[in-house]
Amino acid sequence: MERYELIAPCHFGLEAVLKKEVVDLGYEVTEVENGRVTFIGDAEAICRANIFLRTAERVLLKVGSFKAVTFDELFEATRAILWEKYLPKDGKCWVKKASSISSKLFSPSDIQRIMKKAIARHMQEYYDLDRMPETGNEYPLRVFFYKDQVTVGIDTSGESLHKRGYRQMTSKAPITETLAAALILLTPWKADRILVDPFCGSGTFPIEAAMMAANIAPGMNREFVAEDWKNMIPRKLWYNAVEEANDLIKDDIETDIQGYDIDPDMVKAARENAKEAGVDTLIHFQ
């Protein structure tokens, strides 16, 4: 199976936590930078990383890296990427987000327009088409410019991985699930210890802790954009990853996790969210 370079962005300062997660999944980390961890993996790794990583914001498939200080250089370097390796003939590909730090090219809208044009030109030439149909599955790109060095990745996750699917209601200032998980992982807390959140809001901290205690994979109850990429990732690999996640759940775990809040509506929301996450029996909310 072909091996890829995969990039997992995370909150700044939490790279070490994410690196340990990636290593524990069995993958080789090749680079740790501010806000992201790069590792090597195959198509199966894309599925497992999306389903099992608790602190990553998304999983990107790196397709190119080059230097560009003019839009002409950006166009030609983007056009030179072997897009046919990743995109089917009818694939819809565009730059969903472009960020630029300390680089001569910094306008997101111009970067998006130039790169879209370059990708279309490459695919038209490769498939001998007058125009790209773009009637198939979506392949959104995320592009990073740092000191004129460009990194191009296809987003395999779609919606950010902090959206586990269980949080139906939130408080006014909710913490993201990925950040909550990372902060818990930075503490010495284990499933056999007590955990108390005195102002739990919609219950994110207790729920994430309970999911860790029961070994429930954070992404097993949501969808990912790459599930439709049958040209690259056989659907069976997704089924296998979910099956693996199911087999690892600890049904008989006992915990002492408590969440409290002054707002009764938030307590009610926290209970509902915990139920959606399948951990309502592991948490006492009051």
C-alpha positions as CSV (number, residue, x, y, z in Angstrom):
1,M,0.0,0.0,0.0
2,E,1.3,3.4,-1.0
3,R,2.7,5.5,1.9
4,Y,1.9,9.2,2.3
5,E,3.1,12.2,4.2
6,L,0.3,13.2,6.5
7,I,0.0,16.5,8.5
8,A,-2.1,16.8,11.7
9,P,-2.6,20.4,12.7
10,C,-3.3,21.1,16.4
11,H,-3.5,24.0,18.9
12,F,-0.2,25.8,19.4
13,G,1.7,24.4,22.4
14,L,0.1,21.0,22.2
15,E,2.3,19.4,19.6
16,A,4.0,17.1,22.1
17,V,0.6,15.7,23.2
18,L,-0.4,15.0,19.6
19,K,3.0,13.6,18.7
20,K,2.6,11.0,21.5
21,E,-0.8,10.1,20.2
22,V,0.5,9.6,16.7
23,V,3.4,7.4,17.9
24,D,1.0,5.4,20.1
25,L,-1.1,4.7,17.0
26,G,2.1,3.2,15.5
27,Y,3.2,5.8,13.0
28,E,6.6,7.4,12.4
29,V,6.6,11.2,13.2
30,T,9.0,13.0,10.8
31,E,8.5,16.6,11.9
32,V,7.0,18.6,14.7
33,E,6.5,22.3,14.0
34,N,4.4,25.1,15.6
35,G,0.8,23.9,15.4
36,R,1.3,20.7,13.5
37,V,2.8,17.2,13.5
38,T,3.9,15.4,10.3
39,F,4.0,11.6,10.0
40,I,4.2,8.8,7.5
41,G,1.2,6.5,6.9
42,D,-0.8,4.7,4.2
43,A,-4.5,4.8,3.3
44,E,-5.3,2.9,6.4
45,A,-3.5,5.5,8.5
46,I,-5.8,8.2,7.1
47,C,-8.8,6.3,8.4
48,R,-7.3,5.5,11.8
49,A,-5.8,8.9,12.4
50,N,-9.2,10.6,11.8
51,I,-11.0,8.1,14.0
52,F,-8.5,7.8,16.9
53,L,-6.7,11.1,17.3
54,R,-8.1,13.1,20.2
55,T,-6.0,16.3,19.9
56,A,-5.6,16.8,16.1
57,E,-7.8,19.4,14.4
58,R,-7.8,17.5,11.1
59,V,-5.7,15.2,9.0
60,L,-4.2,16.5,5.8
61,L,-2.6,14.5,3.0
62,K,0.5,16.4,1.9
63,V,0.6,16.6,-1.9
64,G,3.3,19.2,-2.5
65,S,5.9,21.6,-1.0
66,F,7.7,24.4,-2.8
67,K,8.9,28.0,-2.7
68,A,6.9,30.7,-4.3
69,V,7.5,34.5,-4.2
70,T,5.4,35.4,-7.2
71,F,2.0,34.3,-8.5
72,D,3.7,33.0,-11.6
73,E,5.9,30.7,-9.5
74,L,2.8,29.7,-7.5
75,F,0.9,28.8,-10.6
76,E,3.7,26.8,-12.2
77,A,4.6,24.9,-9.0
78,T,1.0,24.0,-8.3
79,R,0.5,22.9,-11.9
80,A,3.5,20.6,-11.7
81,I,2.0,18.6,-8.8
82,L,0.8,15.2,-10.1
83,W,-2.9,15.8,-9.3
84,E,-4.0,12.7,-11.2
85,K,-2.5,10.6,-8.4
86,Y,-5.1,12.1,-6.0
87,L,-8.0,13.4,-8.0
88,P,-10.4,11.4,-10.2
89,K,-11.4,12.9,-13.5
90,D,-14.6,14.4,-12.1
91,G,-13.2,15.4,-8.7
92,K,-14.0,18.9,-7.3
93,C,-10.8,20.4,-5.9
94,W,-10.4,23.9,-4.6
95,V,-8.4,25.8,-1.9
96,K,-10.7,25.9,1.1
97,K,-8.3,27.8,3.2
98,A,-5.0,29.6,2.6
99,S,-2.8,31.1,5.4
100,S,0.3,33.1,5.0
101,I,3.0,34.1,7.6
102,S,6.1,36.2,6.7
103,S,5.6,35.6,3.0
104,K,5.5,37.8,-0.1
105,L,2.2,36.2,-1.2
106,F,-0.4,36.9,1.4
107,S,-3.8,37.5,-0.2
108,P,-6.0,34.4,0.5
109,S,-8.4,35.1,-2.3
110,D,-5.6,35.6,-4.9
111,I,-3.8,32.4,-3.7
112,Q,-7.1,30.5,-4.0
113,R,-7.8,31.8,-7.5
114,I,-4.3,31.1,-8.9
115,M,-4.1,27.6,-7.5
116,K,-7.5,26.7,-8.6
117,K,-6.7,27.8,-12.1
118,A,-3.4,25.8,-12.0
119,I,-5.0,22.6,-10.8
120,A,-7.7,22.9,-13.5
121,R,-5.0,23.5,-16.2
122,H,-3.1,20.4,-15.1
123,M,-6.1,18.1,-15.1
124,Q,-7.4,19.5,-18.4
125,E,-4.0,18.7,-20.0
126,Y,-3.8,15.2,-18.4
127,Y,-7.3,14.1,-19.3
128,D,-7.5,16.1,-22.6
129,L,-10.6,18.1,-21.5
130,D,-11.8,21.5,-22.5
131,R,-13.0,22.1,-18.9
132,M,-13.2,20.1,-15.7
133,P,-16.6,18.6,-15.0
134,E,-16.3,18.8,-11.2
135,T,-19.4,16.7,-10.7
136,G,-17.7,14.1,-8.4
137,N,-16.5,14.0,-4.8
138,E,-14.9,16.9,-3.0
139,Y,-11.2,17.2,-2.4
140,P,-10.7,20.5,-0.4
141,L,-7.2,21.9,-0.1
142,R,-5.5,23.7,2.8
143,V,-2.4,25.7,1.9
144,F,0.2,27.1,4.3
145,F,2.7,29.8,3.4
146,Y,5.6,30.3,5.8
147,K,8.6,32.4,4.8
148,D,7.7,31.9,1.1
149,Q,7.7,28.1,1.6
150,V,4.3,26.6,0.5
151,T,2.8,23.4,1.8
152,V,-0.2,22.0,0.1
153,G,-2.5,19.4,1.7
154,I,-5.8,17.8,0.8
155,D,-8.1,17.8,3.8
156,T,-9.3,14.2,4.6
157,S,-11.4,15.2,7.5
158,G,-13.9,17.8,6.2
159,E,-15.4,19.3,9.3
160,S,-12.8,19.9,12.1
161,L,-12.1,16.8,14.2
162,H,-13.2,18.7,17.3
163,K,-16.7,18.1,16.1
164,R,-17.2,14.7,17.6
165,G,-20.9,14.7,16.9
166,Y,-22.1,14.5,20.5
167,R,-22.3,18.2,21.4
168,Q,-25.9,19.3,20.5
169,M,-26.0,22.2,22.9
170,T,-23.1,24.5,24.1
171,S,-22.5,27.2,26.7
172,K,-21.7,30.8,25.8
173,A,-17.9,30.2,25.7
174,P,-17.4,26.5,25.0
175,I,-14.0,24.9,24.9
176,T,-13.3,22.8,21.9
177,E,-13.3,19.0,22.4
178,T,-9.7,18.7,21.0
179,L,-8.4,21.3,23.5
180,A,-10.2,19.8,26.4
181,A,-8.8,16.3,25.5
182,A,-5.3,17.7,25.2
183,L,-5.5,19.5,28.6
184,I,-6.7,16.3,30.3
185,L,-3.9,14.4,28.6
186,L,-1.4,16.9,30.1
187,T,-2.5,16.1,33.6
188,P,-1.7,12.9,35.6
189,W,-5.4,11.9,35.6
190,K,-6.2,8.3,34.9
191,A,-9.6,6.5,34.7
192,D,-9.3,5.2,38.3
193,R,-8.9,8.7,39.8
194,I,-11.6,11.2,40.6
195,L,-12.2,14.1,38.2
196,V,-14.3,17.1,39.1
197,D,-15.2,20.0,36.9
198,P,-16.8,22.7,39.2
199,F,-18.2,24.8,36.2
200,C,-18.7,22.2,33.5
201,G,-20.9,24.2,31.1
202,S,-22.1,21.8,28.4
203,G,-19.9,19.0,29.9
204,T,-16.9,18.9,27.5
205,F,-14.2,18.1,30.1
206,P,-16.2,15.3,31.9
207,I,-17.4,13.8,28.5
208,E,-13.9,13.8,27.0
209,A,-12.5,12.2,30.2
210,A,-15.2,9.6,30.2
211,M,-14.6,8.8,26.6
212,M,-10.9,8.3,27.4
213,A,-11.7,6.1,30.4
214,A,-14.0,3.9,28.3
215,N,-11.5,4.0,25.4
216,I,-14.1,5.3,23.0
217,A,-12.5,6.7,19.8
218,P,-13.5,10.3,19.3
219,G,-14.2,10.0,15.6
220,M,-16.1,6.7,15.5
221,N,-19.6,8.4,15.4
222,R,-19.1,11.0,12.6
223,E,-18.4,11.2,8.9
224,F,-15.2,12.3,7.0
225,V,-14.9,13.8,3.5
226,A,-12.3,11.1,2.6
227,E,-14.9,8.3,3.1
228,D,-16.0,9.0,-0.5
229,W,-12.5,8.9,-2.0
230,K,-12.8,5.4,-3.4
231,N,-10.0,6.2,-5.9
232,M,-7.6,6.3,-3.0
233,I,-9.1,4.7,0.1
234,P,-11.2,1.5,-0.2
235,R,-14.3,1.8,1.9
236,K,-13.3,-1.4,3.7
237,L,-10.5,0.4,5.4
238,W,-13.0,2.8,7.1
239,Y,-15.1,-0.2,8.2
240,N,-12.0,-1.9,9.6
241,A,-11.0,1.2,11.6
242,V,-14.5,1.6,13.1
243,E,-14.5,-2.1,13.9
244,E,-11.1,-1.8,15.6
245,A,-12.5,1.2,17.6
246,N,-15.6,-0.8,18.7
247,D,-13.4,-3.7,19.8
248,L,-11.3,-1.5,22.0
249,I,-14.3,0.0,24.0
250,K,-14.2,-0.9,27.7
251,D,-17.9,-1.6,28.6
252,D,-17.3,-2.5,32.2
253,I,-15.3,0.5,33.3
254,E,-16.3,2.3,36.5
255,T,-15.4,6.0,37.0
256,D,-15.8,8.9,39.4
257,I,-16.3,11.8,37.1
258,Q,-18.4,14.8,38.3
259,G,-19.6,17.9,36.6
260,Y,-21.3,20.9,38.3
261,D,-22.8,24.1,37.0
262,I,-24.8,27.0,38.4
263,D,-27.0,27.1,35.2
264,P,-29.6,24.3,35.3
265,D,-30.1,24.5,31.5
266,M,-26.4,23.8,31.1
267,V,-26.6,20.8,33.4
268,K,-29.5,19.5,31.3
269,A,-27.4,20.1,28.1
270,A,-24.4,18.4,29.6
271,R,-26.5,15.3,30.4
272,E,-27.9,15.2,26.8
273,N,-24.4,15.6,25.3
274,A,-23.1,12.8,27.5
275,K,-25.9,10.6,26.4
276,E,-25.1,11.4,22.7
277,A,-21.5,10.4,23.4
278,G,-22.5,7.2,25.1
279,V,-21.0,8.0,28.5
280,D,-24.0,9.3,30.5
281,T,-23.7,6.4,32.9
282,L,-20.0,7.3,33.7
283,I,-20.6,11.0,34.8
284,H,-22.5,12.6,37.6
285,F,-23.9,16.0,36.7
286,Q,-25.5,18.4,39.2
